Amino acid sequence: MSLVTIQPRDVVFSFTDSCNCCFKGKCSKGEPAKDEAVYVNSSGDLEKFSNSKSRKNVEASFERAKANMMKALRTKLILVDGDMDDFNGKAKSILLSMEALGKIKIAHIDSINELMIDHLRIKSEESDAH
C-alpha cells in the first residue's frame, strides 16, 4: 500500500507506523510509570520531561511546567465554577511534594485528577440538592 493515495479532489495519507494517542493514553509504549517526570506545556498537555528541551536549566523548566499546570487548572476550575483557593488547599500536599522534588511526576498529575473528580462530584451533588 502506498503512503500517499491520490483520488479525485482528495489526497489521502496513510501513516501505518504512527501512534495517535496522547502521552498518558494506552499505546504500544505502554502506560508511563507513576514516578516518571513530565512537563506540562503551555496548552496544559503532558509531555515526557526532556533535559535537552529544558535548555539545561531544569529549575526554570520546572517553574514553567508548574505555571502551565496552574493555568490549566485555573481554566478548568473557572469552567465548572470552582474556587481556585479551595482547590489549592486540598491539593497543598501534592504541590508541596512537587516543590520538594523539583519535578512533576505522573503520580502528582493522577492525584490532582482525582481531586478534580472529587471536586466535580461535590459540585454535582450540590447542584442536585438545589
N, C-alpha and C positions, 0 to 999 in steps of 0.2 A: 504494500500500500504506500502510495506517495504521501509525503508530508504536506504538500500543498495540492489541493484539488481545485481546478478552475471550472466553474459551472456558469451558465448564463447569468450575468449580473452578480454573481457571488464568488468569493474566494474563501475556501474552507481550509483552515489549518488544523492538522491532527498532531497533537503532542502526546505520543503514546508513552513516553517515559517521564512525564511530569507528575507532580503531586500538587493538587489544587486545594489541599486542606490548609487550615490555619496551623500556627505553631503548636497550639495545645491540642489540636484535633487528632483523631486516630489516623495514623499514616503508616506507611511501611517502615518509617523510622521509629515508630512506637511512641508511647506516652513519655514526656520528659520526666526526669526524676524530680522528686519533691525538693531536693537540695540544689537543683540546677539554677544558676544565676540567670536572670532575664533582664532585658532592658525594655522599658515602656516608652514607645516612641511618641511623637507629638500628636499622633492620631489616637493614642490610647491603646494601640495594639502591642502585643508581646513579641519580642524578638529575642533570639538567643544572644546572651551577652558576648560581646567580642572586644577583646583588648585592642585590636587594631582599629576598630571603629571608634573606640573611646579616645583615640589620639594620644594614647599613653597616659592620659590623665583620668584615672579611674574614679577619683573623688568627684571631679566635675561631671563625669558621665553619670555617676550615681545621683548627684543632685538634680541633673536634668531629668533622669528617669523618674525620680521621686516627684518632681514638679509636674511632669507629664501625667503621672498616675493620679496625683491630687486633682489636677484639672479635669481629668476624665471622670473621677468620682464626683466632683462638684457638679459637672454637667449632668451626670446620671441622677444625682440626688435632686437637682432642680426639676428634672423631668417628672419625678414622682413626688414632688412637693416635700422633699426630705430636708432635714436640718443638718447641715454640714458639721456644726459644733457637736451635736448629739452623736452623730456617726463617728466623729473623731474620738470622742470619749470612749465609745465602745471599741474602737479599733486601736486604742492607745498602746496596748501591749504588743500588737503586731507592728505598729510604727516604731516603737522602741526597739524591737528586735531587729528591724531593718537598719535602724541607726547604729546599733551596736555592731552589726556585721558589716555595715557599709555596702550592703548588697540587697537586691530584691530577689527573692527566690520564689520558685513555683509554690512552695508551701505558704508563703505570705499572700500571694495572689489568691490561692484557694481559700485561705482564711477570710480574706476581705470579701470574696464572693459569697461565702457562707453568711457573713454578717449582712451583706446586701440582701440576700434571700430572706433572712430573718426580718430585716427592716421592711421589706416589701410585704411579707406575710402579716406583720403587725399593722401596717398601713391598710391592708386589705380588710383585716378584721375590724379596724376602727371605722372604715367606711361602711362595712356591712352592718355595724351596730347603729349607725345613724339612719 
